Amino acid sequence: MKQLLISTAIIISILIIWTLFITYSFSTLDILCSQIGEEVLPLLEEEKWDEAASTLTKLTDQWSSYKNKAFFFLDNATIYQIDETFYRKQVDKAIATISKFGDFEAFVSDGKYVDMSFMNIPEDAGDEIPFK
């Protein structure tokens, strides 16, 4: 009977700890994801690059701290999947922000991309050359 009570107490304590961790996990991940949209993106849109970088560094540090705790409760594959999703979300938002200002593919390509469209003479310019 003593062993049954001890086993039951251990199982109940594990379930309580697991429930607390799940609650903590959902709230932490929700906060991290919402902070990207609410704090980092507005800074990028306002072109406050240094503030955006420091905020993103702070969020990355918070994610690393959470990840270290989560290794006790989750398997590595789950952690890496969440990690990939978190960083993919950051990348997608960065691509969307860059795309507002120009061609993202040209921005990240290895080739030297220079938009030379300003050299074209407009069709309605007429025959006179505006300079000598």
Secondary structure, 3 states (H helix, E strand, C coil): CHHHHHHHHHHHHHHHHHHHHHHHHHHHHHHHHHHHHHHHHHHHHCCCHHHHHHHHHHHHHHHHHHHHHHCCCCCHHHHHHHHHHHHHHHHHHHHHHHHHHCCHHHHHCCCCCCCCHHHCCCHHHCCCCCCC
